[in-house]
Amino acid sequence: LEMNASGITLFGSQAGNDFLNLASNSIVMKTNNLKKFEATDAGVFVYGLAEDDFVNVKSDGVDVVAAGVTQATFGATTVIGTSTDKVTLSSSGITIKENNADTITMASGVITVGSSTDKVTINGTSGISIKENNADTITMINGVVTIGSSTDKVTINGTSGITIKENNKDNISLVDGTIKIG
């Protein structure tokens, strides 16, 4: 036991490698001369087998660190994973990043899967669209399914029938049991 103006240290071994130190604004516990616990004004650290493996509980959240790399942060914005592959949860939505690209996002009632040029978007108010090569290839909006581009497409409408458009001209339509060609 050692007491002085800077604090109190309680030793657990003759070598001095195992101890508990109580000082102004801090508590530190070491085993085999490695930190296992530390509490300061900035937060609490609980260490693993090495001092670069720890959980840090602080005023705005909790960090999980392995081998010196933050693997997860829990707080107002929660991040699980590293910089290139991670899940982020916040008040503005959820994002799953894979290979350094936002692959899945969920925000404001809209789910998007894929890249900016090739993706599926499900929107609670404006339907579903599948974009390929930066063009809407399939859309499903208000009971109308459209497959193709604006000039070459098939439109299936629950109330007005089926239309096949080629070269920006309606070539075939099926409405009320009548087939119109040309």
N, C-alpha and C positions, 0 to 999 in steps of 0.2 A: 504494500500500500504506500502510495506517495501522495502527499498533500502539500500544495504550495499556492501562491497567489494566482497562478494560471489555471488551477483546477485540481481534480482528484484523479489519480490513475490507480486502478486495482489490477494487479498482475495475477495471471493464472499459471504462470510457469516461471522457473528460475531464469530461463534464457531471456525472458521479457518479450517473447514473440506473441503471447496470448494476453490481451489486456482489454480493459474497459476504461475509457477516459471521459470524464465529465468536466467540461470547461464552459466558459462563457459562450452561450449561443451554439453549443455543439455537444453531441454525444457520439463517440466513436468506439466500436468494438472490433478488435482484430483477432484472428486466429491464424497461427503460423505466419504472423506478420502480414497477413492479407486482410483488408477490410471486409467485414461481413455485414456491418450495419453502421449507418451514419445518419444522424439527425441534426439539421442545422436550421437556421431561419429560412433558408431557401427550400427546404423540403426534407424528405426521408429517402435514403438509399438503402436497398437490400441487395447484397452482392451474391453472385454465384461462386464458381470455382476460381474465377479470376476477377480482378477489379474492373475489367472492361465488359463484364457480364453483370447487369444489374437492372433493378426496377426502381424508378425514381417517381415518388409520389410528391407532387408539388401543388401549389395553389390553383393552377389552371388545368390540371390533368395528371395523367400517369404515362410515363415512357417506359418501354421495354427495350433494352439494349443488349445485343449479343455480339461479342467480339468487337466492341466499339461502334457497331452499326445499329442505328435505331430501327427496330423491326416493327414496332407499333407505338402509336400515340393515341391515348384515349382522353378526350376532352370535348369542347364545343365542336371541334372538327376532329374526327377519329380517322386515323390512317393505319392500316394494317398492311405491312409489306415494305419493300424498299422503293427507291425512286422510279425504277422502270416497270415493276410489277407490283401493283398495290390496289387496295380497295379504300376509297375515301368516302366517309359519311359525314354530312354536315346538314345544316338547316336548309341549304339550297339543293340537296339531292344526294344521290349515290353515284359514284363513278368507279368502274373497274378498268384499271390500266394494265395492259399486257404488252410486253415488248416495247415499252415507252410510248404506247399509243392508247388513247381513250377508246376502249373496245365496247364497253357497255355503259350507258348513262341512263339514269332515271331522275327526272327533275320536272316539276310543275305538271304532273300528269302525263308526261311523255317519256316513253322508253325507246332508246336508240341502240341498235346493235350493229357494229361495223364501223367503217371509216367514213370520212366525209363524202367520198365518191361511190362507195359500195356499202349500202346499209339497209336495214329494216327499221322503220319508224312506226311506233304504235302511239297514236295520239287519242286521248279520251274524247276529244271534241271534233277532230277533223279526220279521223279514220286511220287507215294503215297504208303505208307506201313502201315499196321495195325499189331502191335506187341501185342501178348497175351502170358502171362507167359514167358516173355523174349525171345520169338521166333517170327520171322516174320510169320504171319499166312496168310495174304493177301498182295500181292504187285501188283501194276499197274505201269508198266514202259514201255515207248515207245510202247504203244499199246498191250502189253502183260499182261494178268491178270493171276496171279498164286495164287492158294488157297491150303494151306497145308504146310507140311514140305518139306525138300529137298528129302526125300525118299518116301513120300506118298503125292501126290499132283495132282491137276487138273491144266493144263496150257491151256489158251485160247489165241491163237495168230492169229491176223487178217490176217496174210499172210501164216502161215504154219499149221493152223488147231488147233485141240483140242487133248490133250494127257492126259490120266489118268495113273498115275504112282502109283504102290503099291509095297511096299517092295523093292524100288529102281529099279523097272523094269517097262518099258512101257507096260501096259497090254491092253489098248484100245487107238486107235488113229483114228481120223477122219480128213482125208486130201483129198482135191480135190474131195469130194463126195464119197470117199472110206473109209469103216470102217474096221479097222484091229484089231483083237482080239488076244492077246497072243504074 
